[in-house]
Amino acid sequence: METQTLERKKTTPKPKWLRVKLPTGKKYTELRGLVDKYDLHTICTSGSCPNMGECWTEGTATFMILGNVCTRSCGFCGVKTGRPETIDWDEPEKVGRSIKLMDIKHAVITSVDRDDLKDMGSIIWAETVKAIRRMNPNTTLETLIPDFQGVTRNIDRIIAVKPEVVSHNMETVKRLTREVRIQAKYERSLEVLNYLKQQGINRTKSGIMLGLGEKEDEVIETLSDLRSVGLDIVTIGQYLQPSKKHLPVKEFITPEQFKKYEEIGLEMGFRHVESGALVRSSYKAQKHLT
């Protein structure tokens, strides 16, 4: 694998391909003003996404529901873990209004894991989609869902409201899953994606991060596994360590290697492959409808 190994020094600079310009432009400035004025919550801002300016200019934004505390403690994720707050049953309406205020054309909805709830948050998920549809009939949707522990009655609630795209991230290769996604299972995630496709979801999607110590053949194996369950869209990006408490970056993957994975994925038959250091789950999400 063509990589640049990260030295264990605090001053080690990131490769030049990971440096991004600050978002600019009239559309970005307008949306940023709305977000600040009405205290709207998007993953784009809270996660300081490097693609925020590009996505907002194209009318795409990502919203997180069910609070900001996750019941799982994945080694890669910067979201707080612990005991979540009680459910806000007004949240679906709030998200719908936010999307209307921002005039979002394509919205991506994601959430923390809520293993503390009997329905694992699936009812709020479905109600959020319904509220967005009611207030924004021309807005298309991608739902980036948790695995709901593989419980089909919870997944069925997502299927019933018919998002244009349903996504669930594998995050990493099989060998590293236990370390990277402590409470998740590689095979269970594949089963969720397979179930979605078997139940008639037209566009299924998943994403993986690189730089955690995976090998090239393992990445190709994961891509092959995803295609075997009929997956349509895959995103491949560089893992970046959120804090010192999280898993370290083992490698910075080169643009050439990302390009190679893109070509391999397209040869396998994926509809879309977004592969690059700055690619995130919702990158160019609106283009995945075609």
Residue, then its C-alpha position, 0 to 999 in steps of 0.5 A: m500500500e502506498t502510504q506515508t507513515l505518521e511519526r509519533k511526534k506532536t509536531t508532525p505536519k499533516p500531508k499537503w493533501l489534507r490541508v483545506k481552505l476556509p469555506t467561503g462564498k455567498k451561499y455559505t455566508e448566508l447559511r452560516g448566518l442562519v445557523d448562528k441566528y436560529d441556533l440550528h444544529t448541523i454536523c457540518t458545523s459541530g464537526s468542523c467538516p472540511n467540505m462544509g463550504e462545498c456542500w452548503t453551496e450545493g444545498t446539502a447539509t447533515f443533521m444529527i438527531l437523538g441528542n449528542v451523547c452516544t451509548r457506544s464508545c467507538g475508538f474513532c468517534g469524537v461524539k460523547t459517550g455515556r448516558p443520553e438525555t431523555i428523548d425530545w419529541d419535538e425534535p422532528e419538527k425542529v429539524g424540519r424547520s431548520i431544513k426549511l430555514m436553510d432551504i436545503k435541497h438534500a438533507v442527510i440525517t444521522s444519529v447517535d446510537r441509542d441502545d438504551l431505548k426499547d426502539m433504539g430511537s427508530i420511532i424518532w427517526a421515522e417521525t423526523v423523516k415525516a416532518i421533513r417531508r411535510m415541511n420540505p416536500n421538494t427536499t430529498l433525503e439520505t438517512l445514515i442509520p445505526d445498526f439498531q442491533g440488527v432488529t428488523r422491526n426497527i429497521d422497518r420503520i426507516i424503510a416505511v418512510k422511504p428515504e431516497v438513500v439509506s446508509h449505514n457505515m462499516e467504518t473499517v475492515k473486518r479485522l479491526t472492527r472489534e477495536v474500532r467499533i467496540q459494540a458493533k459487529y462486521e457481519r451484523s452491519l453487512e446483514v443490515l445493508n443486505y436487509l435494506k436492499q432485500q426490502g426494496i431500498n433503491r439506493t444503499k450506501s456505506g463508508i469506511m475510513l483508512g489509516l487505522g492499520e488496515k492492509e490493501d487486501e483487507v480494504i478490497e475484501t471489505l469492498s467486495d463484501l459490500r458489493s455482495v449485499g448489493l450496495d450501490i454507493v461507497t465512501i472512502g476517506q482518511y481517518l483523523q484522530p479526534s483527540k489523544k484519547h482516541l485511536p491513533v492514525k497509523e498511516f496517511i493514505t496517499p491520493e494515488q492509493f485513494k484513486k486506486y480504491e476508487e477504480i477498484g470499486l467502480e470495476m466491482g460495479f458500485r454506482h458511485v465511489e467517493s474516495g479521497a483523504l477529505v471524503r466523509s460519509s455525506y460528501k457529494a451526497q446529492k449526486h448519489l441520487t442519480 
